[in-house]
Structure formats: C-alpha cells, structure tokens
Amino acid sequence: MMRSKKQKIIVLMMVLLALLLLATLKIRNKPSKWGTLSEPLQKGSIIESVYGIGTVTAEHRYQLKLGAVSTIQRLYVNEGSRVKKGDKLIDLEDMGSFKAPFEGTVTFLPVKEGETVFAQSLILDLVDLQDRYLVVSLEQRGALRVRQGQKARINFDSLRDESYDGRVESVYAHDNNFYVRIGVAGLPSQFLPGMTGDVAIGVAERSGVLLAPVAAIESGKVYLKDTDAKPKMLLVKTGIVDGAMAEIVAGELREGDVLYIRQKLTP
C-alpha cells in the first residue's frame, strides 16, 4: 500500500516538473517587441555545403541500333522483363540473335515480331537498375570547391525523412557545363534512373566553434539579450554557414548568450 502511494507521488512530481519546464520554455520563447529569443549559444560542428540537383543514372546501359534494314523474327522479352547476362533478347533476319551483355531490365522495346526496322532505329534499351550513381550539375563557383572524396548527403522529395550518404567520385566538364559524379552505396531499388534528388556536398567543416542562428544575424550585427530592457547590438563576423546556423569567428559573443531573432517578430 505504502509502495503504491510512493509511486503515485513520484509520478505526480514528474508531471509537475514537466509542466514547469514547459511553462519556462514558453516564457523564454515568447515573442517580445524586440523579437523571438534564440536558444543559448553553444559550440559545435558545422559543415559548409555546395547544393545541387542530382539525377539518378545507371552505370550500365545497352541500346540496340541496327546498321542496316532488317526484320524482327522473334522477341524473347517485353518491356519490364528482367534478364540475366547471356539471355536471348531478339532474333533479326540475316543478323541472328542478340543477347544481354549484363543482367538488367528491358526499359524500351517499341517493335513487334514481323516488323521491318530501319538503320539507326533504337529497337531495344537494356538498363541495370541496381548499379546506379548520381550526376549533379553545378555552377562554376560551386564546382571549383568540389573535390574527389568529399562526402555528400542525398534527399528525395518523396522520402524527406530518409537521407543517403554518398561520396564525390569525379568532377568534370561537358559543353561548358560542370558535373559531379556521386557514388551512393546501398541506394534503394525504387530510385530509378531519371529520378532526381537534392544533393549537399560538404566542402568545409569546423568543429568546436561558436554557432549562432542565421536568422539572428542582420548584415553583420546581432542583438543580444542584455540585463537592461533594451537589446545590446554587437558586431560579428561569420565563417561557415550551413543554412540554419553560422560560425562566429569574431565578435563579443560567448557561449550561453541569447539573441533576439527580429525577423520572426510577431506583429
């Protein structure tokens, strides 16, 4: 009986403590005429990234085009058929059988048996849907900062809660456009060639640095919650910025300081 009573008292105390903590947070974050208060500043790690849109690309692709007019004698596959290396794909008059050069999926087959096909017509497309990588197009400024071996993080619109780790395999140019090849180990099979995702390539990293919310920094100035009723304006210099937080490399800010985020001021 006494044990049950003690347990009830402990539960009641925990509920009261949680309510007190919630009330304290609400008071701390309640907007004032100066703005919304940030969390106390802390030291931590920050990564500067170059951002781009990546296109899923198949490592192996086989396209069958003829050098002369021929007739389809027999089809062994349909669009969507999975084949193994060496499986027959198609028989052509006077040309014999064509076989799969690797394991993959037939993604394009616009012809029928008995149909005449002309030279340079694409009559079959075979793609390895398992072995894929991403190609990211970047502006020159971003491409200059990317190096082989840098880490990348990939997110897809359909699965925002999931992210995938990648690594820069190469940087190259084509027709005055700049591209980065990102290798991704264990990319789920549902991400097919042609699908796109958001790619963040880490180009610089700092650890143990003072961080402040980007939203609290206004043209090199921050507004510190001081003991006086009025905020104290301070000049700061920033280093790496990751979109939400910024590295503070110069200024009078210290750990534990609280800033006003004036951009979020409630009218």
VOGU-420845 format. One record per residue: residue number from 1; residue in one letter; z negated, y, x negated of N, C-alpha, C in turn. Coordinates in pm, whole numbers, padded with zeros to 5 digits. Layout:
<nuros>
[NUM, A, [Z, Y, X], [Z, Y, X], [Z, Y, X]]
...
</nuros>
This chain:
<nuros>
[1, M, [00000, -00120, -00083], [00000, 00000, 00000], [00000, 00125, -00087]]
[2, M, [-00092, 00125, -00188], [-00100, 00239, -00280], [00029, 00254, -00360]]
[3, R, [00089, 00142, -00399], [00213, 00145, -00476], [00325, 00208, -00396]]
[4, S, [00333, 00172, -00267], [00437, 00228, -00180], [00418, 00378, -00162]]
[5, K, [00293, 00420, -00152], [00264, 00562, -00135], [00305, 00640, -00260]]
[6, K, [00275, 00584, -00378], [00314, 00649, -00503], [00465, 00662, -00514]]
[7, Q, [00537, 00558, -00474], [00683, 00562, -00479], [00738, 00673, -00390]]
[8, K, [00680, 00688, -00272], [00725, 00793, -00180], [00700, 00931, -00239]]
[9, I, [00585, 00946, -00307], [00553, 01075, -00368], [00652, 01106, -00480]]
[10, I, [00687, 01005, -00560], [00782, 01024, -00670], [00919, 01064, -00616]]
[11, V, [00964, 00996, -00510], [01094, 01028, -00450], [01094, 01169, -00397]]
[12, L, [00982, 01210, -00331], [00972, 01345, -00276], [00977, 01450, -00387]]
[13, M, [00910, 01422, -00498], [00910, 01516, -00610], [01050, 01529, -00670]]
[14, M, [01123, 01417, -00677], [01259, 01421, -00731], [01351, 01502, -00641]]
[15, V, [01337, 01488, -00510], [01419, 01565, -00416], [01389, 01714, -00429]]
[16, L, [01258, 01749, -00438], [01220, 01890, -00453], [01274, 01948, -00583]]
[17, L, [01270, 01869, -00691], [01321, 01915, -00819], [01471, 01939, -00814]]
[18, A, [01543, 01849, -00746], [01689, 01864, -00732], [01723, 01989, -00652]]
[19, L, [01647, 02014, -00544], [01671, 02134, -00463], [01642, 02261, -00543]]
[20, L, [01538, 02258, -00624], [01504, 02374, -00707], [01613, 02401, -00810]]
[21, L, [01664, 02293, -00872], [01772, 02308, -00969], [01897, 02365, -00904]]
[22, L, [01930, 02316, -00785], [02047, 02365, -00712], [02033, 02512, -00678]]
[23, A, [01914, 02550, -00635], [01891, 02690, -00600], [01903, 02779, -00722]]
[24, T, [01854, 02729, -00838], [01863, 02807, -00962], [02008, 02828, -01004]]
[25, L, [02090, 02721, -00992], [02232, 02731, -01027], [02304, 02828, -00936]]
[26, K, [02272, 02826, -00808], [02337, 02916, -00713], [02303, 03061, -00744]]
[27, I, [02176, 03084, -00782], [02136, 03221, -00816], [02208, 03267, -00943]]
[28, R, [02218, 03174, -01042], [02281, 03209, -01169], [02429, 03242, -01149]]
[29, N, [02498, 03165, -01065], [02641, 03180, -01048], [02680, 03271, -00932]]
[30, K, [02581, 03329, -00867], [02611, 03417, -00756], [02683, 03542, -00806]]
[31, P, [02798, 03577, -00750], [02870, 03696, -00794], [02788, 03822, -00772]]
[32, S, [02794, 03912, -00870], [02730, 04043, -00855], [02841, 04147, -00857]]
[33, K, [02801, 04273, -00856], [02904, 04377, -00860], [02977, 04380, -00994]]
[34, W, [02918, 04312, -01096], [02981, 04308, -01227], [03071, 04186, -01245]]
[35, G, [03057, 04087, -01159], [03139, 03968, -01172], [03056, 03841, -01160]]
[36, T, [03118, 03728, -01190], [03050, 03598, -01186], [03001, 03563, -01326]]
[37, L, [02881, 03506, -01333], [02824, 03472, -01463], [02880, 03341, -01515]]
[38, S, [02908, 03338, -01644], [02953, 03215, -01709], [02834, 03125, -01739]]
[39, E, [02862, 03002, -01779], [02758, 02916, -01832], [02720, 02969, -01971]]
[40, P, [02597, 02942, -02018], [02560, 02986, -02154], [02659, 02934, -02258]]
[41, L, [02698, 03021, -02350], [02796, 02983, -02451], [02741, 02875, -02543]]
[42, Q, [02828, 02783, -02581], [02791, 02673, -02668], [02897, 02655, -02777]]
[43, K, [02856, 02582, -02881], [02952, 02543, -02984], [03011, 02408, -02948]]
[44, G, [03135, 02386, -02988], [03201, 02261, -02956], [03334, 02250, -03027]]
[45, S, [03418, 02160, -02980], [03550, 02137, -03039], [03658, 02190, -02945]]
[46, I, [03768, 02235, -03003], [03878, 02289, -02924], [04009, 02251, -02991]]
[47, I, [04107, 02221, -02909], [04240, 02181, -02959], [04344, 02279, -02905]]
[48, E, [04425, 02333, -02994], [04537, 02416, -02953], [04659, 02327, -02935]]
[49, S, [04728, 02345, -02825], [04841, 02257, -02793], [04968, 02335, -02768]]
[50, V, [05079, 02266, -02793], [05211, 02312, -02752], [05250, 02229, -02630]]
[51, Y, [05296, 02297, -02524], [05321, 02229, -02398], [05471, 02218, -02369]]
[52, G, [05507, 02108, -02303], [05646, 02087, -02264], [05656, 01980, -02157]]
[53, I, [05776, 01965, -02104], [05804, 01861, -02005], [05873, 01745, -02077]]
[54, G, [05815, 01626, -02064], [05871, 01508, -02129], [05945, 01420, -02031]]
[55, T, [06057, 01366, -02073], [06138, 01275, -01990], [06125, 01134, -02044]]
[56, V, [06087, 01041, -01956], [06077, 00901, -01995], [06216, 00849, -02030]]
[57, T, [06229, 00787, -02145], [06359, 00740, -02195], [06347, 00596, -02242]]
[58, A, [06448, 00516, -02211], [06448, 00375, -02253], [06492, 00362, -02398]]
[59, E, [06423, 00277, -02471], [06458, 00252, -02611], [06591, 00178, -02621]]
[60, H, [06615, 00081, -02532], [06737, 00000, -02537], [06816, 00017, -02408]]
[61, R, [06945, 00047, -02423], [07034, 00064, -02308], [07173, 00014, -02346]]
[62, Y, [07231, -00066, -02257], [07363, -00123, -02282], [07455, -00084, -02167]]
[63, Q, [07564, -00017, -02199], [07663, 00024, -02099], [07795, -00046, -02129]]
[64, L, [07849, -00113, -02028], [07973, -00186, -02044], [08090, -00102, -01993]]
[65, K, [08178, -00064, -02088], [08301, 00008, -02057], [08417, -00069, -02119]]
[66, L, [08527, -00076, -02049], [08642, -00153, -02096], [08740, -00065, -02171]]
[67, G, [08811, -00129, -02262], [08916, -00059, -02336], [09052, -00075, -02273]]
[68, A, [09062, -00160, -02169], [09191, -00184, -02102], [09164, -00222, -01956]]
[69, V, [09269, -00218, -01876], [09258, -00256, -01735], [09229, -00406, -01725]]
[70, S, [09138, -00442, -01633], [09105, -00583, -01614], [09060, -00605, -01469]]
[71, T, [09035, -00732, -01436], [08990, -00769, -01302], [08858, -00844, -01311]]
[72, I, [08766, -00811, -01219], [08636, -00878, -01215], [08656, -01018, -01158]]
[73, Q, [08630, -01120, -01238], [08642, -01257, -01189], [08513, -01308, -01127]]
[74, R, [08399, -01277, -01193], [08273, -01324, -01138], [08158, -01234, -01183]]
[75, L, [08065, -01210, -01090], [07943, -01136, -01120], [07825, -01231, -01115]]
[76, Y, [07742, -01227, -01218], [07623, -01313, -01223], [07496, -01237, -01187]]
[77, V, [07506, -01106, -01170], [07388, -01023, -01145], [07417, -00922, -01034]]
[78, N, [07311, -00860, -00986], [07318, -00748, -00892], [07239, -00631, -00950]]
[79, E, [07252, -00515, -00888], [07168, -00403, -00929], [07023, -00439, -00903]]
[80, G, [06938, -00419, -01003], [06798, -00456, -00993], [06766, -00592, -01053]]
[81, S, [06868, -00671, -01088], [06845, -00803, -01147], [06782, -00791, -01285]]
[82, R, [06680, -00874, -01310], [06622, -00883, -01444], [06687, -00999, -01517]]
[83, V, [06725, -00976, -01640], [06793, -01079, -01717], [06726, -01094, -01852]]
[84, K, [06746, -01210, -01912], [06698, -01236, -02047], [06813, -01223, -02145]]
[85, K, [06779, -01209, -02271], [06881, -01200, -02374], [06968, -01326, -02371]]
[86, G, [07100, -01307, -02367], [07194, -01418, -02365], [07239, -01459, -02226]]
[87, D, [07175, -01408, -02119], [07218, -01441, -01984], [07356, -01381, -01957]]
[88, K, [07439, -01454, -01879], [07570, -01401, -01843], [07555, -01285, -01743]]
[89, L, [07639, -01185, -01764], [07639, -01069, -01675], [07764, -01066, -01587]]
[90, I, [07880, -01086, -01650], [08006, -01066, -01579], [08119, -01141, -01650]]
[91, D, [08214, -01192, -01573], [08337, -01251, -01628], [08453, -01159, -01596]]
[92, L, [08536, -01131, -01697], [08653, -01045, -01680], [08780, -01122, -01715]]
[93, E, [08884, -01098, -01640], [09012, -01164, -01664], [09064, -01130, -01803]]
[94, D, [09103, -01232, -01877], [09158, -01218, -02013], [09058, -01163, -02115]]
[95, M, [08932, -01147, -02074], [08831, -01094, -02167], [08710, -01186, -02179]]
[96, G, [08698, -01282, -02090], [08587, -01377, -02097], [08458, -01321, -02042]]
[97, S, [08347, -01381, -02085], [08214, -01346, -02033], [08146, -01242, -02121]]
[98, F, [08068, -01157, -02056], [07983, -01062, -02127], [07838, -01100, -02099]]
[99, K, [07758, -01105, -02206], [07620, -01149, -02194], [07523, -01036, -02228]]
[100, A, [07400, -01051, -02179], [07297, -00949, -02203], [07256, -00949, -02350]]
[101, P, [07262, -00834, -02418], [07222, -00827, -02559], [07070, -00822, -02578]]
[102, F, [06995, -00799, -02469], [06849, -00794, -02475], [06794, -00817, -02333]]
[103, E, [06667, -00840, -02323], [06603, -00857, -02193], [06592, -00722, -02125]]
[104, G, [06631, -00714, -01999], [06627, -00586, -01930], [06659, -00597, -01783]]
[105, T, [06687, -00483, -01722], [06716, -00474, -01578], [06851, -00407, -01558]]
[106, V, [06932, -00464, -01470], [07062, -00403, -01436], [07035, -00284, -01343]]
[107, T, [07071, -00165, -01387], [07043, -00045, -01308], [07168, 00017, -01245]]
[108, F, [07285, -00033, -01282], [07410, 00023, -01227], [07517, -00084, -01231]]
[109, L, [07577, -00113, -01115], [07683, -00213, -01106], [07772, -00177, -00986]]
[110, P, [07870, -00086, -01005], [07947, -00033, -00893], [08071, -00116, -00856]]
[111, V, [08085, -00236, -00913], [08208, -00315, -00892], [08179, -00442, -00812]]
[112, K, [08287, -00504, -00761], [08278, -00629, -00686], [08377, -00731, -00743]]
[113, E, [08351, -00858, -00715], [08441, -00962, -00762], [08580, -00943, -00704]]
[114, G, [08682, -00961, -00789], [08820, -00942, -00747], [08870, -00800, -00762]]
[115, E, [08783, -00708, -00795], [08822, -00567, -00807], [08886, -00541, -00943]]
[116, T, [08986, -00456, -00944], [09051, -00414, -01069], [08979, -00291, -01123]]
[117, V, [08945, -00294, -01250], [08876, -00181, -01313], [08964, -00125, -01424]]
[118, F, [08952, 00005, -01444], [09038, 00074, -01539], [08965, 00103, -01670]]
[119, A, [09043, 00133, -01771], [08987, 00160, -01904], [08888, 00276, -01899]]
[120, Q, [08781, 00262, -01974], [08674, 00362, -01989], [08588, 00379, -01864]]
[121, S, [08609, 00293, -01764], [08522, 00298, -01646], [08390, 00227, -01677]]
[122, L, [08279, 00289, -01639], [08149, 00227, -01657], [08131, 00124, -01546]]
[123, I, [08117, -00003, -01583], [08107, -00106, -01479], [07970, -00174, -01477]]
[124, L, [07888, -00149, -01578], [07754, -00210, -01578], [07662, -00133, -01671]]
[125, D, [07537, -00116, -01627], [07436, -00048, -01708], [07312, -00136, -01712]]
[126, L, [07269, -00174, -01832], [07152, -00259, -01851], [07048, -00181, -01931]]
[127, V, [06924, -00175, -01879], [06819, -00094, -01941], [06693, -00178, -01959]]
[128, D, [06630, -00162, -02075], [06499, -00223, -02099], [06393, -00127, -02045]]
[129, L, [06333, -00161, -01931], [06238, -00073, -01865], [06096, -00085, -01921]]
[130, Q, [06076, -00172, -02019], [05943, -00191, -02076], [05922, -00110, -02203]]
[131, D, [06024, -00100, -02285], [06014, -00029, -02413], [06065, 00113, -02394]]
[132, R, [05971, 00209, -02377], [06010, 00346, -02345], [05935, 00447, -02433]]
[133, Y, [05990, 00566, -02439], [05927, 00678, -02509], [05958, 00804, -02429]]
[134, L, [05901, 00917, -02471], [05927, 01044, -02403], [06002, 01138, -02495]]
[135, V, [06095, 01213, -02440], [06165, 01319, -02512], [06123, 01453, -02452]]
[136, V, [06070, 01541, -02537], [06020, 01671, -02493], [06109, 01780, -02550]]
[137, S, [06155, 01869, -02464], [06234, 01984, -02508], [06140, 02104, -02529]]
[138, L, [06149, 02167, -02647], [06061, 02279, -02680], [06141, 02401, -02722]]
[139, E, [06081, 02518, -02706], [06139, 02639, -02763], [06118, 02637, -02914]]
[140, Q, [06195, 02719, -02985], [06189, 02719, -03131], [06049, 02746, -03183]]
[141, R, [05979, 02841, -03120], [05845, 02878, -03167], [05750, 02759, -03161]]
[142, G, [05758, 02683, -03053], [05672, 02566, -03040], [05714, 02454, -03133]]
[143, A, [05844, 02431, -03145], [05895, 02322, -03229], [05855, 02341, -03376]]
[144, L, [05844, 02466, -03420], [05809, 02493, -03559], [05667, 02445, -03593]]
[145, R, [05583, 02429, -03493], [05443, 02391, -03516], [05417, 02241, -03499]]
[146, V, [05519, 02169, -03455], [05502, 02027, -03429], [05537, 01947, -03554]]
[147, R, [05453, 01847, -03582], [05474, 01762, -03699], [05461, 01615, -03660]]
[148, Q, [05528, 01530, -03735], [05517, 01386, -03713], [05372, 01342, -03728]]
[149, G, [05327, 01258, -03637], [05191, 01206, -03642], [05091, 01280, -03556]]
[150, Q, [05125, 01398, -03506], [05032, 01472, -03420], [05011, 01398, -03288]]
[151, K, [04890, 01411, -03234], [04857, 01345, -03109], [04910, 01424, -02989]]
[152, A, [04939, 01350, -02883], [04988, 01413, -02760], [04916, 01352, -02641]]
[153, R, [04905, 01429, -02534], [04846, 01382, -02409], [04948, 01401, -02298]]
[154, I, [04970, 01296, -02218], [05073, 01298, -02114], [05010, 01279, -01977]]
[155, N, [05052, 01363, -01882], [05009, 01352, -01743], [05131, 01354, -01652]]
[156, F, [05126, 01275, -01546], [05233, 01272, -01448], [05183, 01329, -01315]]
[157, D, [05271, 01402, -01244], [05231, 01467, -01120], [05173, 01370, -01018]]
[158, S, [05230, 01251, -01011], [05188, 01154, -00910], [05052, 01093, -00940]]
[159, L, [05007, 01100, -01068], [04879, 01041, -01107], [04804, 01140, -01196]]
[160, R, [04759, 01251, -01136], [04695, 01356, -01212], [04562, 01314, -01273]]
[161, D, [04497, 01215, -01213], [04368, 01171, -01264], [04382, 01081, -01387]]
[162, E, [04505, 01037, -01413], [04530, 00950, -01527], [04603, 01027, -01637]]
[163, S, [04566, 00998, -01762], [04638, 01058, -01874], [04663, 00949, -01978]]
[164, Y, [04766, 00971, -02060], [04809, 00869, -02156], [04824, 00932, -02293]]
[165, D, [04777, 00860, -02393], [04782, 00909, -02530], [04915, 00874, -02595]]
[166, G, [04970, 00969, -02666], [05094, 00948, -02739], [05084, 01006, -02879]]
[167, R, [05190, 00989, -02954], [05194, 01042, -03091], [05336, 01086, -03123]]
[168, V, [05348, 01198, -03193], [05478, 01250, -03231], [05543, 01157, -03333]]
[169, E, [05663, 01108, -03299], [05736, 01020, -03390], [05841, 01096, -03470]]
[170, S, [05900, 01199, -03410], [06002, 01276, -03481], [06028, 01408, -03410]]
[171, V, [06081, 01504, -03485], [06125, 01633, -03432], [06269, 01652, -03477]]
[172, Y, [06358, 01689, -03385], [06499, 01700, -03423], [06568, 01804, -03335]]
[173, A, [06690, 01838, -03373], [06767, 01939, -03300], [06902, 01881, -03258]]
[174, H, [06954, 01931, -03147], [07087, 01891, -03100], [07144, 02004, -03015]]
[175, D, [07263, 02052, -03052], [07328, 02161, -02980], [07236, 02281, -02963]]
[176, N, [07168, 02318, -03071], [07078, 02434, -03073], [06959, 02419, -02978]]
[177, N, [06928, 02297, -02938], [06807, 02268, -02863], [06714, 02184, -02950]]
[178, F, [06584, 02195, -02927], [06486, 02132, -03014], [06406, 02029, -02934]]
[179, Y, [06397, 01910, -02991], [06337, 01799, -02918], [06230, 01730, -03002]]
[180, V, [06135, 01672, -02930], [06028, 01594, -02993], [06026, 01457, -02926]]
[181, R, [06023, 01355, -03008], [06012, 01218, -02957], [05865, 01177, -02962]]
[182, I, [05811, 01135, -02845], [05671, 01097, -02832], [05662, 00947, -02802]]
[183, G, [05598, 00873, -02890], [05573, 00731, -02864], [05446, 00716, -02782]]
[184, V, [05452, 00632, -02679], [05336, 00610, -02591], [05312, 00460, -02579]]
[185, A, [05201, 00414, -02634], [05168, 00272, -02627], [05104, 00241, -02491]]
[186, G, [05149, 00133, -02428], [05088, 00092, -02303], [05123, 00177, -02183]]
[187, L, [05240, 00241, -02185], [05281, 00320, -02069], [05309, 00226, -01952]]
[188, P, [05243, 00247, -01837], [05261, 00156, -01722], [05407, 00143, -01681]]
[189, S, [05442, 00026, -01630], [05580, -00005, -01598], [05636, 00078, -01483]]
[190, Q, [05548, 00138, -01401], [05600, 00215, -01288], [05666, 00346, -01330]]
[191, F, [05644, 00390, -01455], [05709, 00511, -01503], [05847, 00475, -01558]]
[192, L, [05948, 00503, -01478], [06084, 00461, -01510], [06159, 00567, -01590]]
[193, P, [06263, 00526, -01664], [06347, 00624, -01734], [06398, 00730, -01638]]
[194, G, [06390, 00855, -01681], [06431, 00968, -01598], [06314, 01040, -01535]]
[195, M, [06198, 00975, -01520], [06080, 01042, -01468], [06026, 01139, -01571]]
[196, T, [05957, 01243, -01524], [05906, 01347, -01614], [05755, 01361, -01603]]
[197, G, [05695, 01406, -01712], [05551, 01430, -01716], [05520, 01551, -01802]]
[198, D, [05401, 01606, -01784], [05354, 01719, -01864], [05298, 01666, -01996]]
[199, V, [05343, 01725, -02106], [05302, 01680, -02239], [05234, 01794, -02313]]
[200, A, [05115, 01765, -02367], [05043, 01861, -02452], [05032, 01801, -02592]]
[201, I, [05093, 01869, -02689], [05093, 01822, -02828], [04990, 01904, -02906]]
[202, G, [04888, 01837, -02960], [04785, 01906, -03035], [04835, 01950, -03172]]
[203, V, [04839, 02081, -03195], [04892, 02132, -03322], [04782, 02191, -03412]]
[204, A, [04662, 02211, -03358], [04550, 02262, -03439], [04420, 02223, -03369]]
[205, E, [04315, 02200, -03450], [04186, 02159, -03393], [04073, 02218, -03476]]
[206, R, [03967, 02262, -03406], [03847, 02315, -03472], [03725, 02246, -03411]]
[207, S, [03625, 02220, -03494], [03501, 02159, -03447], [03383, 02248, -03485]]
[208, G, [03279, 02245, -03402], [03158, 02321, -03429], [03176, 02471, -03422]]
[209, V, [03266, 02516, -03334], [03292, 02660, -03321], [03238, 02711, -03188]]
[210, L, [03209, 02841, -03182], [03158, 02902, -03061], [03273, 02919, -02961]]
[211, L, [03251, 02875, -02839], [03355, 02879, -02736], [03314, 02971, -02622]]
[212, A, [03414, 03040, -02569], [03391, 03130, -02455], [03503, 03111, -02354]]
[213, P, [03475, 03129, -02225], [03580, 03115, -02123], [03689, 03221, -02142]]
[214, V, [03813, 03177, -02136], [03925, 03270, -02148], [03917, 03377, -02039]]
[215, A, [03871, 03337, -01920], [03865, 03430, -01807], [03768, 03544, -01831]]
[216, A, [03674, 03528, -01928], [03576, 03633, -01954], [03622, 03731, -02061]]
[217, I, [03738, 03705, -02124], [03787, 03789, -02233], [03897, 03880, -02181]]
[218, E, [03878, 04010, -02198], [03974, 04109, -02149], [04023, 04195, -02265]]
[219, S, [04142, 04164, -02314], [04203, 04244, -02422], [04108, 04262, -02540]]
[220, G, [04047, 04152, -02584], [03958, 04159, -02699], [03818, 04208, -02668]]
[221, K, [03783, 04220, -02541], [03649, 04266, -02502], [03585, 04165, -02409]]
[222, V, [03452, 04153, -02420], [03374, 04072, -02326], [03258, 04157, -02276]]
[223, Y, [03202, 04116, -02163], [03089, 04190, -02103], [02969, 04096, -02096]]
[224, L, [02871, 04126, -02182], [02755, 04040, -02200], [02647, 04075, -02097]]
[225, K, [02585, 03973, -02039], [02470, 03995, -01951], [02352, 04032, -02039]]
[226, D, [02309, 04154, -02026], [02202, 04206, -02110], [02074, 04216, -02029]]
[227, T, [01965, 04255, -02097], [01839, 04273, -02026], [01845, 04394, -01933]]
[228, D, [01929, 04490, -01969], [01949, 04605, -01881], [02032, 04562, -01761]]
[229, A, [02032, 04645, -01660], [02107, 04613, -01539], [02257, 04617, -01566]]
[230, K, [02299, 04701, -01660], [02441, 04717, -01687], [02486, 04622, -01798]]
[231, P, [02605, 04557, -01784], [02654, 04467, -01890], [02679, 04542, -02020]]
[232, K, [02669, 04469, -02130], [02696, 04525, -02262], [02835, 04481, -02307]]
[233, M, [02919, 04580, -02336], [03055, 04550, -02379], [03056, 04520, -02529]]
[234, L, [03122, 04407, -02567], [03133, 04368, -02706], [03278, 04340, -02740]]
[235, L, [03316, 04371, -02864], [03449, 04338, -02914], [03444, 04198, -02977]]
[236, V, [03547, 04118, -02950], [03554, 03984, -03008], [03695, 03958, -03058]]
[237, K, [03703, 03863, -03150], [03832, 03816, -03199], [03839, 03667, -03173]]
[238, T, [03951, 03624, -03118], [03966, 03483, -03082], [04058, 03410, -03179]]
[239, G, [04037, 03279, -03186], [04123, 03193, -03266], [04203, 03102, -03175]]
[240, I, [04173, 02974, -03176], [04243, 02877, -03093], [04209, 02899, -02945]]
[241, V, [04309, 02890, -02863], [04291, 02899, -02717], [04354, 02776, -02656]]
[242, D, [04279, 02706, -02567], [04334, 02585, -02506], [04368, 02602, -02359]]
[243, G, [04366, 02724, -02310], [04397, 02750, -02170], [04274, 02788, -02090]]
[244, A, [04164, 02713, -02107], [04040, 02742, -02036], [03937, 02808, -02126]]
[245, M, [03932, 02764, -02253], [03832, 02815, -02347], [03901, 02874, -02470]]
[246, A, [03828, 02962, -02538], [03881, 03026, -02657], [03777, 03019, -02769]]
[247, E, [03825, 03000, -02891], [03738, 03001, -03008], [03706, 03146, -03044]]
[248, I, [03578, 03176, -03064], [03535, 03310, -03105], [03518, 03308, -03256]]
[249, V, [03601, 03386, -03327], [03597, 03386, -03474], [03531, 03511, -03530]]
[250, A, [03514, 03614, -03448], [03448, 03736, -03494], [03389, 03810, -03373]]
[251, G, [03275, 03876, -03397], [03208, 03948, -03291], [03059, 03918, -03293]]
[252, E, [02986, 03975, -03199], [02840, 03963, -03197], [02790, 03857, -03100]]
[253, L, [02879, 03777, -03045], [02836, 03674, -02950], [02760, 03563, -03022]]
[254, R, [02664, 03504, -02951], [02583, 03396, -03006], [02572, 03283, -02903]]
[255, E, [02530, 03166, -02950], [02504, 03057, -02858], [02398, 03099, -02756]]
[256, G, [02419, 03059, -02632], [02324, 03092, -02527], [02357, 03220, -02453]]
[257, D, [02445, 03304, -02509], [02485, 03426, -02438], [02555, 03391, -02308]]
[258, V, [02538, 03478, -02209], [02603, 03462, -02079], [02694, 03581, -02056]]
[259, L, [02819, 03555, -02015], [02918, 03661, -01996], [02950, 03680, -01850]]
[260, Y, [02995, 03801, -01819], [03048, 03829, -01686], [03197, 03796, -01684]]
[261, I, [03238, 03721, -01583], [03380, 03693, -01563], [03427, 03786, -01453]]
[262, R, [03479, 03901, -01496], [03510, 04007, -01399], [03634, 03977, -01318]]
[263, Q, [03726, 03893, -01372], [03846, 03857, -01298], [03814, 03782, -01170]]
[264, K, [03696, 03718, -01164], [03656, 03641, -01049], [03563, 03717, -00957]]
[265, L, [03558, 03847, -00973], [03471, 03929, -00891], [03508, 03916, -00744]]
[266, T, [03409, 03893, -00658], [03432, 03882, -00515], [03432, 04020, -00453]]
[267, P, [03540, 04061, -00383], [03546, 04194, -00325], [03443, 04212, -00215]]
</nuros>
